[in-house]
Amino acid sequence: MIKKAFKFLLNRIPRPILIRLSYFARPFLLLSLKGNRYTDPIDGKSFRKFLPYGYEHQRENVLSPSTLSLERHRLLWLYLQENTSFFTKPHKVLHFAPEQAFYKRFRKLENLDYTTTDLESPLADVKADICNLPFKDNSFDFILCNHVLEHIPDDQKAMQELYRILAPGGTAILQIPQDLNRETTFEDDSITDSKERARIFGQYDHVRVYGRDYFDKLRSIGFKVEEVDMTSKMLPAMVDRYRLAKGEIIPVARKK
């Protein structure tokens, strides 16, 4: 029942409205799922189970009731916490399509000069097209752009813009949904039916499925790319407790 309800909401209600609705649903979810089996590392709260999530194929036990984080958000939080100075040193940050799991937490960090951007999100400070950004060259030393590029028809232009505004020596974390069993990225503009797009691309508003060549696409723009597999260094019990996707790669792109 819950799986069907979540699938219906995700596919029928625009994302900006879903963001607003989630604030009302969260107190009920926190109470009904309270327990100790799984922990969200972002806020440290534990639950007997997480919620299902997915536009076409529902993944069980992946959406945190407290922060509304998914596997990729919790993985990114752990990476930033354990491998960067994001939480401790001054950084000028640009965050694309800011996620609820992060938005208020990052905004409160006094060490960050934090700007958000998106075309539609109510959480965006600057409404902008990622292919034509209103920022000067070398403006930011930290860019977060996660699960955005798979929505962009001209992803090469978007990558070029990200490279342009990243300061030399800066870091861009550019997560995407990726099929590591696929050697090359697949896209087909002739597929226009929303249900068919969801079936093939995983979501009705995705335009491609990235393969292992994604990292080389970034390198061709000029980025130096590190393919970080956090879960390979973690105990299986912790991967399960945090509900991470084992083997998920974080693409950490730097400007030389």
HUMOKA-V179027 format. One record per backbone hydrogen bond with DSSP energy under -0.5 kcal/mol. CO is the residue of the C=O (numbers start at 0). NH is the residue of the N-H. E is the energy in kcal/mol with one decimal. If there is no record, write none. Layout:
CO|NH|E, CO|NH|E
//
This chain:
0|4|-2.2, 1|5|-2.6, 2|6|-2.3, 3|7|-2.3, 4|8|-2.4, 5|9|-2.5, 6|10|-1.8, 7|11|-1.4, 8|12|-2.2, 13|16|-0.7, 13|17|-2.0, 14|18|-2.4, 15|19|-1.4, 16|20|-2.5, 17|21|-2.1, 18|22|-0.7, 19|22|-0.8, 19|23|-0.5, 20|23|-1.1, 20|24|-1.4, 21|25|-1.8, 24|28|-1.9, 25|29|-2.6, 26|30|-1.6, 27|31|-2.5, 28|32|-1.8, 30|33|-0.8, 32|47|-2.3, 32|48|-0.7, 37|46|-2.7, 38|40|-0.7, 39|42|-0.7, 39|43|-2.5, 44|39|-2.7, 45|34|-1.0, 46|37|-2.8, 50|61|-2.5, 50|62|-2.9, 52|58|-3.6, 55|57|-0.7, 57|59|-0.5, 58|52|-1.8, 61|63|-0.7, 62|50|-2.8, 63|67|-1.3, 68|63|-2.7, 69|73|-2.1, 70|74|-2.3, 71|75|-2.3, 72|76|-2.5, 73|77|-2.0, 74|78|-2.1, 75|79|-2.9, 76|80|-2.4, 77|81|-2.5, 78|82|-2.6, 79|83|-1.0, 84|87|-1.2, 84|88|-2.6, 90|92|-0.7, 90|112|-3.0, 91|140|-1.4, 91|141|-1.5, 92|114|-2.3, 93|95|-0.6, 93|143|-2.6, 94|116|-2.3, 98|101|-1.3, 98|102|-2.9, 99|103|-0.5, 101|105|-3.1, 102|106|-2.2, 103|107|-1.4, 104|108|-0.5, 105|108|-1.0, 107|109|-0.5, 108|111|-1.4, 110|90|-1.6, 111|113|-0.9, 112|92|-2.5, 114|94|-2.8, 115|124|-0.8, 115|125|-2.1, 116|96|-2.4, 117|127|-0.8, 120|123|-1.5, 125|117|-1.6, 125|127|-0.7, 127|129|-0.5, 128|131|-2.3, 131|128|-0.5, 135|138|-0.9, 139|166|-3.5, 140|170|-2.0, 141|93|-2.3, 142|144|-0.5, 142|172|-2.8, 143|95|-3.1, 144|146|-0.5, 147|150|-2.3, 148|151|-1.2, 149|206|-3.0, 149|207|-0.6, 150|152|-0.6, 151|154|-0.5, 152|154|-1.0, 153|157|-1.7, 154|158|-2.6, 155|159|-2.2, 156|160|-2.0, 157|161|-2.3, 158|162|-2.3, 159|163|-2.2, 160|164|-2.1, 161|165|-1.0, 163|137|-2.7, 164|138|-0.8, 164|139|-2.5, 166|169|-2.7, 169|254|-1.5, 170|142|-2.5, 171|173|-0.7, 171|252|-3.2, 172|144|-2.5, 174|146|-3.0, 174|147|-0.6, 176|209|-0.8, 177|179|-0.8, 178|181|-1.8, 180|182|-0.5, 181|211|-2.8, 182|212|-1.0, 185|208|-2.7, 187|190|-1.6, 189|191|-1.0, 192|196|-2.6, 193|197|-2.2, 194|198|-2.0, 195|199|-2.4, 196|200|-3.2, 196|201|-0.5, 196|202|-0.6, 197|201|-1.3, 201|55|-0.6, 202|205|-1.7, 207|209|-0.5, 208|185|-2.7, 209|178|-2.8, 210|213|-1.6, 211|214|-0.8, 212|216|-1.9, 213|217|-1.8, 214|218|-2.0, 215|219|-2.2, 216|220|-0.7, 217|220|-0.9, 217|221|-0.8, 217|222|-1.5, 218|221|-0.7, 222|224|-0.6, 223|253|-2.7, 225|227|-0.9, 225|251|-2.6, 226|228|-0.6, 227|229|-0.8, 227|249|-3.0, 228|231|-0.6, 229|232|-1.7, 230|233|-1.2, 234|237|-1.0, 234|238|-2.0, 235|239|-2.1, 236|240|-2.3, 237|241|-2.4, 238|243|-2.5, 239|242|-0.8, 240|38|-2.3, 243|245|-0.8, 244|247|-2.2, 248|250|-0.6, 249|227|-2.4, 249|251|-0.9, 250|173|-1.9, 250|252|-0.7, 251|225|-2.8, 252|171|-3.5, 253|223|-2.9, 253|255|-0.6, 254|168|-2.8
//
